[in-house]
Amino acid sequence: MTSSYWLSEERPHLPDRASRRAGPVDVAIVGGGVTGCACALALAEAGRRVRVYEAREIAGGASGRNGGFALRGGAPAYDAARRDLGAERAKGLWRLTERYLDRLEGLAGDAFCRTGSLSLAADPGERSALEAEYEALGEDGFAVEWRDELAEPLRGRFDGAIFHPLDGSLQPARWVRGLAARAAEAGAELREHHRVESLDELKADQVVLATDGYTLGLLPELDAIITPTRGQVLVTEALKRRLFPCPHYARHGYDYWQQTPEGRLVAGGFRDKAPDHEHTAEEEVTPLIQGHLERFVTQLLGEAPEITHRWAGIFGATEDRLPLVGDVPGHDSVWVSCGYSGHGNVLGLACGELVAGAILGRPAPELELFEPARLLAA
């Protein structure tokens, strides 16, 4: 009951093109989620000797324990990002994630479906906020639609919505396992069930920390600026009708749900009901949050469904809600890519490849926005 529905799917065989090396490698990557596997694939394809360390199985952390949303943009609303970052930087971030949604679609096969997503207003205040974001997106040329007419069971419960046509639904564990298989085929060595306790044990010219909210203890500087945050999820039995054709989210992302191709309802969120307890690295479900989720899906469906899975996953949040991506000041040849603030499915892919490009001597201009020094200096 407390295992991820996504991870319960049968694992594909991982090819082993790299013999288990005892000696140094060019790049050691800590974390076998989307970021680590994307980085490993890019580096291996460029001819680098790469070793990935994963404490559990590939995708066993947040990459296999999230709600399965593949969204453009970042954690802030677009109008807020435009205000805080400036129009050009905000636009560049959203365009980056749109490119990587296309990249994900090209790599993920049947693990991804381009459904669009629906951001719903739970009250008049949220409707005003969504209207402001809708106007900002339209002004800057992004594809976006306003929805006043909502189908059942949303009608009467939500006060309008933004439809984002480029977003999609993801089976995240299948996607990351497939990405890992590509990396292994290209020559990356994958060491599952190998927890890294200290960077001193890594024999590599370069080290990449790709652990998002699981970074605690590896670098004290990161512990101070990345807040591990728990996201709790439940999954129901297959519903009799298809009610939700795309990912849905409301209350500024604190509630989120979608229906899988098999008809199951996947619902998560409500961490704002106990913020002091949900800012934690403990992967435990709690009666309080699970109770909120059960009541929510019961109200949404009009009856209590059978719950088949419950789980928790940990993501990393930063103060400005932007990831930390780049070299770590004061640590030669140590790179970091984490702190996606709940938006790691697309940003994790993008940032893994951005770090790989920088290691290969091809730093992209987008890295300036995510520079770790901006928070580490404070």
C-alpha positions in Angstrom: 0.0 0.0 0.0 2.9 2.4 0.6 4.8 1.7 -2.6 4.6 3.8 -5.7 2.2 2.7 -8.4 4.6 3.9 -11.0 7.4 1.7 -9.7 5.3 -1.4 -9.5 5.5 -1.8 -13.2 7.8 -4.6 -14.3 11.4 -3.2 -14.9 13.0 -3.6 -18.3 16.4 -5.1 -18.5 19.3 -2.6 -18.3 22.0 -3.3 -20.8 25.6 -3.4 -19.5 27.9 -2.0 -22.1 30.4 -0.8 -19.4 32.2 -3.4 -17.3 32.2 -2.6 -13.6 35.2 -0.3 -13.4 37.2 -0.4 -10.2 39.3 2.7 -11.0 38.5 6.3 -11.7 36.0 7.6 -14.3 35.7 10.9 -16.0 32.4 11.8 -14.2 30.7 10.3 -11.2 27.0 11.2 -10.9 25.2 10.8 -7.6 21.5 10.1 -8.2 19.8 7.8 -10.6 16.7 9.9 -11.4 15.8 11.9 -14.4 18.7 14.4 -13.9 21.4 11.9 -13.3 20.3 9.6 -16.2 19.9 12.5 -18.6 23.4 13.8 -17.7 24.9 10.3 -18.0 23.4 9.8 -21.4 24.7 13.1 -22.8 28.2 12.5 -21.4 28.4 8.8 -22.4 27.3 9.7 -26.0 30.2 12.2 -26.0 32.7 9.5 -25.1 33.1 10.2 -21.4 33.5 7.4 -18.9 30.5 7.8 -16.6 29.4 6.1 -13.4 26.0 6.7 -11.8 25.4 5.9 -8.1 21.8 5.3 -7.0 21.0 4.5 -3.4 18.0 2.4 -4.4 16.9 1.4 -7.9 16.9 3.7 -10.9 14.0 6.2 -10.5 13.5 5.0 -6.9 13.5 8.5 -5.5 11.3 11.5 -6.6 11.5 10.5 -10.2 9.3 7.4 -9.5 7.3 9.0 -6.7 5.7 12.1 -8.2 2.3 12.8 -9.7 3.3 12.1 -13.3 2.9 15.7 -14.6 5.1 17.0 -17.5 4.6 20.8 -17.5 6.3 23.7 -19.1 7.6 26.5 -16.9 8.8 26.5 -13.3 7.3 26.6 -9.9 6.3 30.4 -10.0 3.4 31.5 -12.1 4.5 33.1 -15.3 3.4 36.6 -14.4 5.3 36.3 -11.1 8.4 35.0 -12.9 8.2 37.8 -15.4 8.0 40.4 -12.5 10.8 38.8 -10.5 13.2 37.7 -13.2 12.4 40.2 -15.9 10.5 39.6 -19.1 13.4 38.2 -21.2 14.7 35.8 -18.5 11.2 34.5 -17.7 10.4 34.0 -21.4 13.7 32.2 -21.8 12.9 29.8 -19.0 9.5 29.0 -20.3 10.9 28.5 -23.9 13.6 26.2 -22.4 11.0 24.0 -20.8 8.9 23.9 -24.0 11.9 22.7 -25.9 12.5 20.0 -23.3 8.9 18.9 -23.5 9.6 18.2 -27.1 12.8 16.5 -26.2 11.0 14.3 -23.6 8.4 13.4 -26.1 11.0 12.2 -28.5 12.8 10.1 -25.9 9.9 8.7 -23.7 7.9 6.7 -26.2 4.6 5.4 -24.6 5.6 6.8 -21.2 4.5 10.2 -22.3 1.2 11.5 -23.7 0.7 15.1 -24.9 -2.6 15.8 -23.3 -2.3 19.4 -22.2 -2.9 20.4 -18.5 -5.7 22.3 -16.7 -4.9 24.8 -14.0 -8.1 25.4 -12.0 -9.3 28.3 -9.9 -10.6 27.0 -6.6 -12.0 30.4 -5.6 -12.4 33.9 -6.9 -9.0 35.0 -5.6 -7.3 32.2 -7.5 -9.4 33.0 -10.6 -7.9 36.5 -10.6 -4.4 35.1 -10.2 -5.0 32.7 -13.2 -6.4 35.5 -15.3 -3.2 37.6 -14.7 -1.0 34.6 -15.7 -3.2 33.9 -18.7 -2.8 37.5 -19.9 1.0 37.5 -19.4 1.4 34.2 -21.3 -0.7 35.5 -24.2 1.2 38.8 -24.3 4.5 37.0 -24.7 3.2 34.6 -27.4 2.8 31.4 -25.5 0.0 28.9 -26.4 -2.6 29.2 -23.7 -6.4 28.9 -23.5 -9.0 30.2 -21.0 -11.8 27.8 -20.0 -14.9 29.2 -18.4 -17.1 26.2 -19.3 -15.9 23.2 -17.3 -17.2 19.6 -17.7 -18.5 17.4 -14.9 -17.3 16.8 -12.2 -15.5 20.2 -12.3 -18.5 22.4 -13.1 -19.7 24.3 -10.1 -16.6 23.2 -8.1 -14.0 25.4 -9.8 -14.2 29.0 -11.1 -12.6 28.8 -14.5 -9.2 27.4 -15.6 -6.2 27.9 -17.9 -5.6 25.1 -20.4 -1.9 24.7 -21.3 -2.0 22.7 -24.6 1.7 21.7 -24.7 1.8 19.9 -21.4 1.4 16.2 -20.9 0.9 13.1 -18.7 3.9 10.9 -17.8 4.5 7.4 -16.4 7.6 8.8 -14.7 9.3 5.5 -13.6 8.9 4.0 -17.1 10.3 7.2 -18.6 13.4 7.3 -16.4 14.1 3.6 -16.6 14.0 4.0 -20.4 16.4 6.9 -20.2 18.7 4.9 -18.0 18.7 2.1 -20.5 19.8 4.5 -23.2 22.6 5.8 -21.0 23.8 2.2 -20.3 23.6 1.4 -23.9 25.8 4.4 -24.6 28.4 3.1 -22.1 27.5 4.6 -18.8 28.0 2.4 -15.7 24.9 2.2 -13.4 25.5 1.2 -9.8 22.1 0.7 -8.1 21.7 0.1 -4.4 25.0 2.0 -3.8 24.5 4.9 -1.3 27.2 7.6 -1.4 27.9 8.8 2.1 30.8 11.2 1.2 32.1 12.8 -1.9 35.6 11.6 -0.8 34.7 8.0 -1.8 34.1 9.0 -5.4 37.0 8.3 -7.8 36.3 10.7 -10.7 37.7 13.8 -12.3 34.3 15.5 -12.1 31.3 14.9 -9.7 27.7 15.8 -10.3 25.1 15.9 -7.5 21.8 15.0 -9.0 19.8 14.2 -5.9 17.2 17.0 -5.7 15.7 16.8 -2.3 17.9 13.8 -1.2 21.1 15.9 -1.1 21.3 16.1 2.7 24.7 15.4 4.2 26.8 15.5 1.0 27.6 19.2 1.0 26.7 21.3 4.1 26.3 24.4 1.9 23.5 22.8 0.0 21.8 21.6 3.1 21.4 25.2 4.1 19.6 26.3 0.9 17.7 23.2 -0.3 14.6 22.4 1.7 13.5 18.7 1.4 9.8 18.7 1.0 7.4 15.7 1.1 4.7 15.1 -1.5 2.1 12.5 -0.7 0.1 10.7 -3.3 -2.7 8.0 -3.5 -4.0 5.9 -6.3 -7.5 4.5 -6.7 -8.8 1.4 -8.4 -9.8 2.0 -12.1 -12.8 4.2 -12.4 -15.8 3.2 -14.5 -15.6 6.4 -16.6 -12.8 8.6 -18.0 -13.4 11.9 -16.2 -10.0 13.6 -16.4 -8.4 13.6 -19.8 -5.3 15.5 -18.7 -3.4 16.5 -15.5 -5.4 18.9 -13.3 -4.1 21.1 -10.5 -5.7 23.7 -8.2 -5.1 25.8 -5.2 -1.8 27.1 -6.7 -0.6 23.5 -7.2 -1.3 22.3 -3.7 -3.9 19.9 -5.1 -3.2 17.8 -8.2 -4.7 14.8 -9.9 -4.9 12.9 -13.2 -6.4 9.7 -14.6 -4.1 7.1 -16.0 -4.7 5.3 -19.3 -5.9 2.3 -17.2 -8.5 4.5 -15.6 -7.0 4.9 -12.1 -7.1 8.3 -10.4 -3.7 9.5 -9.1 -4.1 12.4 -6.6 -1.6 14.2 -4.5 -0.9 17.4 -2.5 -2.4 19.0 0.6 1.1 19.5 2.0 0.0 23.1 3.0 -2.2 21.5 5.6 0.9 20.7 7.7 3.8 22.6 6.3 6.0 22.2 9.4 5.7 18.4 9.1 5.9 18.2 5.3 9.2 20.0 5.1 11.0 16.8 5.8 13.2 14.1 4.2 11.1 11.3 5.7 9.3 9.3 3.0 6.4 8.4 5.2 2.7 8.8 4.5 0.7 10.4 7.3 -2.9 10.0 8.4 -3.5 13.8 8.2 -2.5 14.3 4.6 -3.9 11.0 3.4 -7.2 11.9 5.1 -7.3 15.2 3.2 -6.6 13.3 -0.1 -9.2 10.7 0.6 -11.9 13.3 1.3 -10.9 15.2 -1.8 -11.2 12.3 -4.2 -14.5 11.2 -2.5 -15.9 14.7 -3.0 -14.6 14.9 -6.6 -16.1 11.5 -7.6 -19.2 11.6 -5.5 -18.4 8.3 -3.8 -15.5 6.8 -1.9 -13.2 4.8 -4.3 -11.0 1.9 -3.3 -7.5 3.1 -2.6 -4.8 0.7 -4.0 -1.6 2.6 -3.4 -0.2 5.3 -1.1 3.3 6.8 -1.1 5.5 9.8 -0.4 8.4 11.3 -2.3 10.8 14.0 -1.5 11.6 17.0 -3.7 14.0 19.8 -3.1 12.8 23.4 -2.8 14.8 26.7 -2.9 14.0 30.1 -1.6 13.4 31.6 -5.0 11.8 28.4 -6.4 14.4 28.1 -9.1 16.8 25.1 -9.4 20.5 25.2 -8.5 22.4 24.1 -11.6 26.1 24.6 -12.2 29.5 24.3 -10.5 29.6 24.7 -6.7 31.8 27.6 -5.6 34.7 26.5 -3.4 34.6 22.9 -4.6 36.7 22.2 -7.6 35.1 19.9 -10.2 31.9 19.5 -8.2 28.6 20.3 -10.0 25.0 20.3 -8.7 21.6 20.0 -10.4 18.8 20.0 -7.9 16.1 22.1 -6.1 13.4 21.9 -8.8 10.7 22.9 -6.3 8.3 20.2 -7.5 8.8 20.7 -11.2 11.6 18.2 -11.8 10.1 16.0 -14.5 10.9 18.5 -17.3 13.4 20.7 -15.6 15.3 17.7 -14.4 15.8 16.5 -18.0 16.8 20.0 -19.1 19.2 20.6 -16.3 20.9 17.2 -16.5 21.7 18.0 -20.1 22.8 21.6 -19.3 25.3 20.3 -16.7 26.6 17.7 -19.2 27.1 20.5 -21.8 29.0 22.6 -19.3 31.3 19.7 -18.3 31.9 19.1 -22.0 33.0 22.8 -22.4 29.7 23.9 -24.0 27.9 26.0 -21.3 24.5 27.2 -22.3 23.3 30.7 -21.6 20.3 29.3 -19.6 22.8 28.2 -16.8 23.2 31.8 -15.7 19.6 31.8 -14.4 20.3 28.8 -12.2 23.8 29.7 -11.0 24.3 28.1 -7.5 26.3 31.1 -6.4 23.2 33.3 -6.3 22.0 31.5 -3.1 25.3 30.1 -1.8 26.7 33.6 -1.6 23.9 34.6 0.8 
